[in-house]
């Protein structure tokens, strides 16, 4: 499945066309993009940068109250805790995807046990729902040479897939395993265990 990124077109009209052609939703980099898409009726929106700070947290919780298909990522237990507190206060549920490190150092909790513990924390929270795991290997897209790019993407995603396996063995329901990028779409579509790709950036 594909949940294309809107960061280039930022257009609800184009997003509607993508969904009409079979996309399961869209991926957004900012809370403002999410608000724009949801306001125009797009469902299945995923915010791939964890909401940090009271403003972004409250806006994410507000969107979750308006649209039960909206999902946010978290790569830090403190963010999960803050989301839980805000969602409890708003009497709503927030779908959360645990963001696992996949080679891009700006985000993602360490794969393996740390990722499992974050997913368990999300799952235990009364106002959060574990929606799956994400791993974004942004550097792989810019790796030159087909074989080198394929190896880089597969290596970067291996920790994500290991974390998914740990989560499932512990009894957690991992609904989606999302990631990939435009530069590796024709590599990542063959990675066993990925359920959707975020090509479109």
Secondary structure, DSSP 8 states (H G I E B T S, - for coil): -BEEE-TTT--HHHHHHHHHTT--EEEESSHHHHHHHHHTT--SEEE-S---HHHHHHHHHHHHHH-TT-EEEE-SHHHHHHHHHHHHHHT--EEEEEEB--S-TTS-B-TTHHHHHHHHHHHH-TTEEEEEEEE--TTGGG-SSHHHHHHHHHHHHHHHHHHHHHHHHTT----EEEE--GGGHHHHTTSTT--EE----
